[in-house]
Amino acid sequence: MISLNNLVVEFGAGAGAVRAVDGVSLEVASGEVYGLVGESGCGKSTVLRVLAGLNASYRGEVRLGGQALPQKRDKTFHKQVQMVFQDPYGSLHPRQSVNTQLMEPILIHQLDNAHTRITGALESVGLSQDFRFRYPHELSGGQRQRIAIARVLVLEPEVLLLDEPTSALDVSVQAEVLNLLADLREARGLTYLLVSHDLGVVAHMCERLAVMERGRIVEEMSRDRLVQADVQHPYTKRLLEASDALGEGRAVVEAGR
């Protein structure tokens, strides 16, 4: 479903240019959940932004469903591929009702059955129709992220790009949102590319993952290898050790199975 070949992204020019993504190549099968993991600044979110069409300044090849994508994407692409951002406080307009924000993509793509799409999307994320006319300040963090997920579901996409979708939430609701995403993927046959710094989240959600360091993929592995701590690259070993030191580590990864 997703294929990247030698993706390069640079910011700035000349001697001051920073290479944020340096020759990244990966493939994600249809219906798969694939993880990109690494510390902040390693380039993983930049990869998502390129895939989403939010960063058109890149070199390399990006394919969706076997078809090469132009740097400027059309509406058909944006209906097929949607992104859920890290911060539900920032991704929702504070002065627009939930109904208005769910209606916006429907109007942009000139889709019919707006009422059915909105009610179905809310139901899919476990929210009642009472939420349609509420405002973001009236919602909890978990409810806001559910609304953000509902907003992409109204378009019935095939691919979701998930940029740390639970890191801004309280620990008590993180598992609820992750389980919701897992259920939606199974029910709708979705393909996920998930970015996270949390190895527990990756182990819970992803069949395969790639570890990024300084813009490069340094290791690719299955979830089973991660759970068994069967890692080869020194950077991946340091990530596991850091997770252990924070109390996340093996216990969280094991729970993710």
N, C-alpha and C positions, 0 to 999 in steps of 0.2 A: 504493500500500500504506500509506504514512504521509502524513498531512497535518496540518500545524500552521497555525492561523490566529490571528494576533495574540496569541501566547503571552506572558504577563506573569507573572513570579515575583518576589515581594518578600520580604525577610527583615527581621524587626523591625517596629516600628510607629511611627507618628507621625513626628516630625521626624528620628528616627534610622533610619528605614526605608531599606534598600538595595535598589534595583531591580537584581537580578542578571540578569534576562532582560526585555528591553524591546521587546515587539511583534514577536517572531520569527514569521515565516511561511515555510513551505517545503513541498515535496512530493517524495516519494521513490517512484519507480515500483516495481512488483513485480519482483524479481530484480536491482534496481540496487544499486550500492555508492555511497553518498553520503557525502561528508566534511564535517565541521565543523572548521574550523581557526582557531586564534587563540592568543594568549598565555594563560598561567595567569590565572584570575580573570575571563575574558571572558564566562563564562556557558555555555560549550558543554557541560560535564558536567552542569550543572543541567538543560539541555534533555533530556539522556538520562535523567536521574532522573525527570523528569516523564513521559516516554514509558514508562518501565519501571514506573510506578505507585509509585515510592518517595518521591515528593513530591506530595502531593494538594492542596497550597496553591498554586493558580495560577488565573489568569484566561485566558480564550481557549478555543479549540476544538481538541481533539485527536481525530483520526480514524484508524482502522485499517481498511483494506480498504473504505473508504467509510462505515463506521459510526462515529458519534460515541461516544466513550468516556466513561463516568462517571469522576469523580475517584477513586472507590474501585473498583478492578478486581477481577474475579472469577477463579476458577481457570482458566476457559477462556482468558482473556486471557493468564495467566501461562504456560500451556502453549504458546501461540502465539508469545509474545514473551519472549525471554530476554536477559540481559545478561552480558557478560564484562568483569570489572573490571580495573583497571590493575595491581593488585599481587597476583600469585599467592601471595605470602607471607601476605597478609592475608585473601584470599578463601577459603582452605582451612583447615579446623579442624586445628590442630596435633596433636591427640590422637585423631583419627579416621582409620581406614585409608581408602585410596582407595575400596575396595569400599563402605564405610559411607557415604561422601560421594556416591558415584554412586547408591546405593540410595535416599537421602533423597528426591529429587524424585519417584522412582517411587512411593514409599510415600505421599507427600503427594497425588499425583494418582491414586492407586489404579489404577495401570496393571498390566497382566499382562506375562508374558514378561520378567521382570526380568533373568534370566541372559542372555538373548539381547540385550536392550537394552544391558547393561553391556559384554558382550564386543564387540558391534558398535560401540559408541561408542569404546572403547579402540582397536580396529582402525582406526577412521576417523581417529584422531589419531596413528596411527603407533606405538602402544605395545602391547607384548605383554601377555598375560594375567598374566604374572609381576608386573605392577604393581598388581594388584588388592588385594593384602594388604600393600603397602608404606605407609609413613607419609610425610607431607610432608617431614619433615627428611631423609628418605632420597633425595629427588629433587633434581635441579638446577632452576634457575629456569625453563628452557625446558620441562622435564618437568612442572613444577607448572602452568604455563599450559596445557599440553596437557590435563592432567587437568581444569582449570577449563572448558576448551572441551568436553571429553567429557561433563562433568556437565550442560551445557545441551543437548547433542545427544541424551541419552537420552529427552528429551521430544519429540524431532522437531519443533522449532519452525519457524516460517516466517520469523521476523525475529530477527536478532541485533543488539543494541546493543553496540558495541565502544568501551569507554572507555580510550583509550591502551593497547591490549592488548599492546604490545611495549616501552613506555618503561621498564619496570622490569627489562628483560632485558639481558644482555650483547649488544653489537653483533653478535657472532659468531652468535647464535641468533635475532636479530630477524628476519632474512630467512626463516629456516626457518618461524617461526610465521606470518609474513605469507603465505608461499607455501601453507602448510597451509590458512589461512583462504580463500585464493583458490580452492584446489582443492575445499574443502567447499562453497563457494558455487556453483561450477559443477556439482558432482555432485548437490547437493540442491535447487538452485533457490532458494537463500536470498536474502533481502533484508538488506543491511547498512546501518546508520547508524554511521559511524566518526568518533570524536572524536580529534583529534591536534593537536599543536603542530608536528609534523615534516612539512614540505612534501614531503620525499622519500617518506615513508610514504603520504601522501595521493595523490601522483602514481602510486605503484605500485599502489594499491588501487582508487581511486575514478574513476568516469566523470565525475561532477560534484561540485562542492564549494561551500560558502559560507564566507566569511570573517567572523568575529565580532569586534567590538570593543566593549567596555563594554556587553555585553548585547544589542547590535544586530547584525543582518546588514548589513554595509556593501558586500559585493560577492558575486555568485554567478557562477560560470564553469565551463567545461568543463575537463577535464584537459589538452586540447591547448592551451588558452589559458594555463594555468599553465606548461606546459613551454616555451612560446614567450615567457614573461614578458609576455604581452599582458594587463596588468592596468591598472585605471583608478584605483582609490581609493588615496590616499596611504598609508593604513595597510597595504594589501596590498603596495605597493611597498616599504615599510619591512620587512615580514616577509621578502620575497625578499632584500633587501639584508642583513638580519641573518643569513639562512641562508648567503649567500655568505661573510660575514665569519667564520662558524663552520666553513667548509669543507664544508658540506652542499650548499647552494645548487644551482646549475644542474647540476653533475656528478651529484648524487644524484637530482635530478628527472629528468634525462635517462635515468639508469639505471633509474628507475621505469617508463619506457615499456616 
